[in-house]
Amino acid sequence: MVSGSIRMLRAPASRSMGIVRGLHMTKVARGAQQPMSEAQTAEYPREGFNSRLWTLGIAAIAGGAITNHFLKKYVKGDEEAAKPFFTDLIESCSTSTDKIREANQEHIDLSIKRAEAQLMIQDAQKPSTHRSEALDPFYSGGAVAVTSDAVWIAATFGTDVHMVEARTSRILHKIAGDGEDIQSLTLSNDDTYLVTASRSLALHFYVLPGMEHVRTISKAHEAPVALMAVDPTSSLLATGSADGSVKIWDMRGGYCTHVFRGHGGVISALCWHVESPSKAGRRVQLFTGCVDGKVRVWDLHGHKKAMHAKPSAVLNAHAGVVRGISLSSDGQTLVSGARDQTLVFWDARDGHWHRREIQLAHERIEALHFLPDVPYFYTAGSRGALRVWDTKGRVVSEQTVERVDEDEEDELRGLVDAVLASNTIVTVSATQDLAFFVWDGQLVQTRQLVGYNDEIVDLALVQTHFLAVASNNSQLRIYRLDTQDRDHDVALVDGHSDMVLSIDTNGEWLVSGSKDHTARIWARVHDGRHGWVCLGVCEGHAESVGCVVFSKKEDAPFVITASQDRTVKLWDLSVLTKDSRNVKLSSLLTLKIHDKDINSIDIAPNNALLVSGSQDRTAKVFRLHYAPPRKNAKPTASLELLSTCRGHKRGVWSVQFSPAEQAFATASSDQTVRMWSLKDFTCVRVFEGHTGSVLRLRYTPSGTQIVSSGNDGLIKIWNVRDEECAVTIDAHEDKIWTLVVRDETPTTPLQIVSGAADSTIAVWNDTTEVVEAEQAAAAKDAVEREQAFTNLVLLQDYRSAIALAFQMNQPRRLLQLFTQVAASRPEEDAIVSMERLFQDALGTADAQSGSITGLATVDDILRDLPRSQLAQLLVYVRDWNTSARTSPIAQLVLHAIVRQWDAESILDAIEDARASLQVSAVALLEGLVPYTERHYARVDRMLVESAMLEYTLQAMDTIIGE
């Protein structure tokens, strides 16, 4: 009994002193060891010391202790300087190996082949929705360039440049800038080069279509470059700067060929004129415009270097900033436009330019260019109109891109540029919108893009195919969804004079509430493109209209609005028809319902109730009655307060009735969503989980789930029944103001559309069925792999079993396998163990008795591991080594690795797998050394304690006389 207890505490030694102590202990503490059961073998070793494992692990502990000195040098010192130590260490205890053989046998059965596929879904919390598409902002204002075929757009976005596909508005490339705002950019006429200029004074050259950065001119001018233009041959680049100079650069060489000085301020317009390349000694001219209102003409004289050239002509053209200069295709007519609202026509006679006419444009000109091969030119300016003129000064075609009243005409409205690409004109508005027009005798708009939506405050789905967007803008922006080939097109709807705050739809019509104190009813008209007209106007509120909601039944045509004046109004829509235009609607009732701002209202599916949420932290439920007009009877309406629901600690941002049960839900700044019963108006459920204010909630069509969004950028989907959060989506980088749920159709699944303050609109598809199918397949595959692994171990096909464990990425299975192999070694005492170690060191031991792991076959498998698996195994060993229960096996495997692999191969394996495993050799060893030292110290301490126990027992034997 006593000797058995000693045996459980006894541990093998690794240093010379430990060996002597071990030999001395075996005289007293040698006894029979019961074999381990299969259950014990299959599980981790229990706490404490298992004598068999410690006996079998003697070589591993010894190897760890001997290598400690060299590992510490490797960790603490320079990696290259420490390599010799590590190399000498491993080579001193390594035997020569053949080239690495293939670790997996060709005859691995079907289960192992299937294990090559992904075992499980990597993210256990993978949401059952995924982002199918998004309307991302791509243009934040500034310079825009278009390829010659109008297929790609280069748009400024802060310090970066976005290459955008014009048809879909998808961002194809994001070109990172130098950290300073982009001031100007241009594309060469052959679509080969993109050149950008930033406030850092640097020019950056990129080659299309791969966007490779090929050149940087660190300081092109003494001040930022205001604009650039490439000549028709795509060989020269002109840059105009705020320092009043223009420089000409060789596009391919990157050097400056000419410097033109003498301007009266910032360069505001550039225009090239190059005679036909077929003409010998062709004339190359550059026309420049400046803030002093003058146009200067410069001759490049066949590209001869001229660093101090003077203009060949100075045309006193305007009294304001010149913004456009263009020549007709025959080179005989020059037109200049400026912010003084004039156009000046010049004729070429006798080698000089003569002013022919001054035409009043009635707007500040921002862009001007002749159309190819016709005697027409276009202008774009502050009134938001694109106009085509003939050389007589007559307007032959006009399209209003953005309606701007005279009292609103400033730098924040209207058109800021218009770029020509073949026969396509792309206009750029101050509100970051791009419109495409084709010239075919008349201007025809083909597409509208929105570069930046600003802060999106509300969304609504109209007729299932249109998405209405309200943002920090007086315009409604209506996107067409489900178009063929994913074409991107937007309708810009003007009518409000201030920011639109809220929108709602009844399926056919759209209602919008604005800061201009009005609400408007809109309908779609078929005019070739999707157009929208205002049917009626609701005027009467004293403050901003922040909430609007349509009646839920077709036979009750009304809309309710709520305002910051704390009142709600009910408006009769029975007077409207599809042919109505801007009809003044009448209010049937006005009622003050809250003490603070009303944030949200909703009508019950049966039109019987109205619920409101306010900043006063309450939600109120009203009985709603509406009687439509009848013969000899006017429409009537009434509201009766039924209950005030208190429970939220902060303002209520959103409310909605359940479509499936007699309840409604509220969302609040107190980070909760609450569900209230309509029977007794008590709170029946609380949904907690948001880390910020909950700004919007929506029920799914089935009513079984609630979708909520908050200022933390998260979307959460809640199960109504159990109050659990089913899905959390990290959706946006800023607060999510609005959500809409789009019911599934035969062609599309259930979708959630979210709009946020980051100007992004995202569409999320419900992929629950797909995910469940994947999880079921993964679970089935996991069971098959587990069975395959068990079968391989029973068949002692360790090579295939180890390969399968790596493929499953299950270190626990590998640990169990190595534990079972180590336990299969015959029992031996310390003297036999040391004799085996000496024979192994001398190379006289047979293969099986000299095995490190317990089986020579497993030693060979570890020797022949592919490098990727070797690195992965070292990571597993590091983790196993952190626990006292699993450290003996960790040391055993580590010993086998360093005995059979040279240092360079180990380092190369770790380095090759560094990206996938995210661990370096230094970090790996830093995780091994401290725990190895700790385990060795514990073993040594146990030896000392066991020797003291042996001495105590011997003394007791002497006293007792046994």
ROSE-733038 format. One record per residue (C-alpha): z, x, y. Coordinates in steps of 0.02 Angstrom, whole numbers, plus 50000, padded with zeros to 5 digits. Layout:
ZXY...
This chain:
500005000050000500475014050118498945024550075497825009450101498505006850276498215024950318496435023650255496045009550378496615020450523495785036350464494175042350548493015056750505493035072550609491595080750698492285097350764493035111350661494825106150697494385088350650493645094550485495255103450436496285088150479495105077350377495265088650224497145088350240497195069350253496165066150097497545073049987498635058250037497445044650092496125043049957495955026549871494725013949805493685004649935493164986749902491284983749923490754973850077490194956050056488484950050109489284940050250490144955450316488534965250308487554952050402488754951050550489314963650679490754974850618492424967450660493614974350789494534989750731493865003350615492934999850455493235015250346491565014450258490575013550419491575027650496491335038250343489485034950338489345037750526490105055150525488445063650556488045052150702489705055550791489485073950759487735073550831488325064150985489745076351017488655091750995487325085151113488555080051248488465096551340486575096251352486445077751396487645080251541486595094351608485045083451597485865068851687486705078751825485335091251860483505090951900482455082851765481225097351748482585110451756483575101751620482105099751502482365116751418484155112051372483615095451300482145103351211483195117151134484495104651078483285093050989482195106750916483735115550848484135100750738482355094250709481245097050562479345098150579478455081350578476695075750545475685066650675476315049350713475655037450583475305019150608476975010150598476344993450538475514991650370473844982950359474484971350225475834963150332475884945050281475374930050384477094927550461477084945050533475334942850602475904927250689477354937050763476114946450871476004930650978477304926851110478924921451026479774911251157479454905651333480074920151437480974909951567482254898651486482314888651647480434886751665480164870751764479144856751688478024857151841476884870451905475954873052067474174867652034473504870552209474084873252386473464872052563474084888652628473924893852810472604907152833472364908653022473714910153153472624912653307471604926953374469964934253318468844926453185467254933253104466044924952983464834932952859462974930652892462844917152758464404908052821465214909652649466704920552697467844920052847468864934752910470354927253001471814935253092473534930953023474834940353125474754958453073473604954952925471834948952896471394935252772469694934252689469434915752658468144906152558467404893852682467024880452554468774878852482469854887552615470604898152476471244915252527470234927852425470974943852496472484948052601472204964152697473844971552753473844978552929474764993253004476264983053060475584978553232474704962353280472824961853255471964961153424470144960253369469044960853215467194960253175465984960653029464384970753023462794960553022462354966452846464094960852784464524978452730465954982952846467494974352916468294982853066469994978253135470914983853291472774981853317474034984653455474385001753379472695007053457471995010853284470335005353211470285001853024468655001252926468484991652762467014990252643466524973152577466654964752454468074974852377468994977252544469254995752512469995004652661468805018952701469265025252874470555024653012470305030153192472085032353249471825030853437470185022953486470685019153667472115021653787472495002953779472254989453645470474984753599470104967253666468474963953572467144972353465465314969753423464144977753296462314980553341460944971253243460574986653136462404987953081462435006353129463385005853294465044998053344465514993953524467344992353567467954985253732469714989253785471024983453907470885000753988469204995654061468125006753949466845003453815466555015653672465115016553549465515022353372464415027553227464875015253089464585027152945465135043453026466625036353118466335046853275466125041453456464365042853527464555035353702465915031053825465545018553965466785017854107466815009854278467284992054235468454982754349469734978154216469874971654038468234970153943467934951753907466164950553833464944961553736463114958753690461874970253602460004970353632458964980953514457084979953513456184977853347456544992553232454674994053197454365000053373454415018753401455705024253526456465006953535457615002953678459464999853641460494990953772462274984953783462804971153903464644970653949465664957454040467284960454130468704951054213467944955654381466544942954347465154956054337463914959554198463414977754171461904984054076461985000653984460525010153906460945020653753459295030553761458975031753576460805034953535460885051353633462655056353669463175050953843465025052553877464915048954064463455036854076463225024754220462595006854202460745004154229461144987654315462644978154381462414959354393463564950154512463644934654408465284925254420466904922754513467944922254353468144931054186466474932854096466694926253918464914925053851463294934753867461724931853764459864935653767458444924953704457484931053552456044937253662457244946953771456624938753932458054926853970459884931353991461274918554005463064922354053464544910454052466264912454127467924904054154467374898954327466484884454238464734890954276463214896754179462044909354260460224911154203459354928054225457504932254202456794949454161455434954554284454774971854326456114980054219457514971754315458584956254297458394942554427459574927854444458614911754425459904897854423461764893854421462244878754316463934869954328464664868254152466164857154197467294867354083467894885154063466644893953951467414903653807465894907253698464014907653720462564912853607460704909653586460154901153426458934911053319457054908553348457254893753469457444893353659459164885453647460924892153665462634884653633464244885053731466054881353686467484879553806469104872053867468564853753854468404855153665466514851553659465134861453574463524859553673461744865653646460724869253803458914873453838458424887353958458174874354095460034870754096459944853854008461114848553866460074843753714461504840553592463394838953601464824837053478466624834453530467684845453419469344841953504469644828853637470514836553786470914826653943470674834954111472544835054145472844843653976471484856653997472364873353979472404888553867473324878653731471924866253702470044866453682468914879153598469284897753609467764904453515466164899353427465384911353301463554910853248463084914053065461224910953035460974892653082462834888553063464024888153211465884889853174467004884053316468794889953334470054879053426471664883853510472574873853377471904885653240470594873453174468854878853119467364867053121465664870553044464064864053125462264865853069460834865853195459364855553135458674849153298460404841353322462174847253292462834840653127464634844053074464754848952890466544854352867468234855452953469584868052907471374869152967471964887052982473774883253023474684866753011476254872753097477854863953041477404849552925478564834852955477814820752851476504816752718475724800852652474444797052516473104784952571471974776452443472544790052318471124801352377471724805852553473254815352608473844811952785474834825852867475944825053021476434841653099476934848853267475344841653340474734825653419473334824753291473414817053119472604828252990471904819352840471354829652690470164823352560470854826052383469964826952215468294832052290466964839352176467024858352164468664858052263467764857352430468964858052575468724845752716469914838452844469784824352969470664827153135471214810353205471584809553391472514795453477474304800353507474744810153662476244818953586476864825353420476714813853268478424812053184478194799753041476814791652938476704778552801475344769452706475094752952618473664759652515472274754952637472964757352811473994771152887475374769653018476004784053124477494785653241477514798153382478524806153520477424796653642478524781153604477124772253510476554768653334474734766753284473854758153140472354767553068470954763052948469554773052871467754769852921466204775652827465154786152944464414799252829466014809752841467744802552823468184795452994469694785653050469904772953189471434765453273471584746753237473164743053335474484750653448476354746753444477104749453617478864744953666480094758253611481024767953746481124784053645480194793453508479684783453356480394793553212480214781453065478864769353011478664758952853477404746052794477794729652709477754731052519476764714852492474984711152543475394693152595476654699352722475684709952848476984718652954477654736052993479404741253046479724755653164481354764553207481644774853363482844787053442483344772453554484344766753398483304751053377482104744553247480614733453285479574722753170477724721353216476544707653157474904714553087474094697853045473004699053200472134714953139470474715653048469374730252995468394728153156469924728653271470064743253392471654747853486472374730253484474054728753572475274722253441476784711453475478544714153412479354699553320481114706653332482094720953409483824725553346485004740053378485654745253208486494762353227487524772353350486514788353328484724793353287483904783853145483154796453023482414785352888482044767352841481344758952686480904741452628481344734752456479894731752333480124712852353480184713752544481914705852542482944720552604482874734652731483914750552717484164763352855484954780652864485644788353023486464803553098488044793053111488314797052924488014779252866486684769552775486494751052817485714737252712484954721952795484274705652729482464704752789481504688752819479694687652876478634671852887476774674852914475804664253038475264647352978474334632753051475224627753210476614640453173476844657953239477524672153130479404674453130480594688053071482454691353059483684704753003485464701552942486694715652907487364714852729488344731152713488704747952791488804761452659489974775652701490274791152595489194805052663490104818052767488594821852875487034813352937485884804052818484124810952821483194800252695483354783652605482314774552474482474759452360482354761852173480754754552097481644750751932483394744451968484444736152102484944752052191484444763952328484694782552358485194792552511485024810952553486174819552675486574835552767488154836652661487034843852522487134828552411486054814152353486974797752323486444782252230487114765352286487204748752196486444733552283487664722152193489254728252276488564742252389489644755552309489144773252269488784774152083488084791752065488184808252159486904822052133487544839152186486624855652178485714859152340486364873652444485854865952609485454849552692484454837552584483034832052697481964820552590482064810952427480804800952327480924791052166479634793952031478574778451993479594774951837481234775451934482054786751803482054802251912482364806852093481454820952180482374829152324482024843352443483084852952565483164866252698483464879152560481624878152513482024870452343481374854852258482534847152130482134833552004483634823451948483854812451796484574796151861485434791851698486514807451675486534814251855485884830851791484604841851878483124842751760482064854851860482294866252010480734872952094480794887252219479414878952317479354885452495479994899252607480674887152736481434869752747480484856052656480364841152771479324829452666478844824352489477664811952412477484807652228475744804152164475664793252010474674799351861472864794251839471654795851693471114812751762472704819651841474534820351787476014814951891476044825752047477284830252183476584835252352477764844752467477584849752648478704862352734479064871552894478114886652826476484877052859476114875852672475664860252575475924862552388475404851252244476484852052088475864845251921477024837551793476834848651640478274841451538477194837351387476374854451389478044863451402478824852851263477334856651151477504875151189479364874751154479094865550989477774878150937478894892650990480364885550892479294883350738478614900850757480374907850779480944899550617479454906650524479804923950592481634922950548481174918250371479874931950362481154944750423482434939050293481134939950154480594957450205482394963650205482704956050033481124964549970481714980750051480084981750148481004989750292479464996150381478754978650403480484971550441480784984050581479044980950653479364962150652481064964250736480234973950877478904960650896480234947050904481204957651030482814954350937483974969450940485294959950843484144959050692483824977750702485684981050714486014970550559484644979750465485314996950510487094991250469486544985250298485605001450264487085012050317488265001850207487155004550056487595023050050488775027349904490595029949950491105048149973492625056850040492655069150183492435084650072490875077549990490255071650159490445088950236489625097050086488145085350108488055089750293488045108450255486685106250124485675095950245485845109350378485285122850254483835112050195484425111950013484915093450004483795080949915482935067650019484085053149979485735062349995485135070550156484695053850235485425051050408485355032150412485745029450228483975028250160482635041550173481345027650192482175021450351482285039350416480405040850390480105024350480481105030350631480135046650628478465037450630478855024250760477535021350894478085028251060478285011251139479465005851000480405022251010480775019451193481285001551158482445007351017483285019751134483645005351254484394995451110485445010551060486085012151237486654993951234487424995151060488355010751112489335001251245490364991951113491634999650995491054987650859489244993350862489395011350923489435019150746487705011950708487095016650882487635034750854486875034650681485165029050747485285040850895485635055250776484125050550671483015050250826483545067150898483435075250726481655069450697480845068950868480565083650985481145082651165479435081551243478925066951134480515057351177480295060451363478465055551357478875039551262480175034551391479005038651534477555028751457478675013451438479515015451606478565001251689478794988651549480614992951511481074996751691482125011651641481945030351667482525044551555483905049051676484545031051683484465029751494485505045451468486725040251604487055024951498487275034951338488355049751389489935041251457490125029451309489775043451185491155053751264492315038751258491965035251075492205053551029493865054251124494455038751031493985046350862494865062350904496405052750960496405042850799496345059050698497855065750789498795049550762498325048950578498925066950555500575062350636500705047350520500355058550370501695070750427502925056350448502565049650274502775066950196504435068750286504975051750222504475056850044505565072350059507065062650122506905048749995506545061049858504905053849794
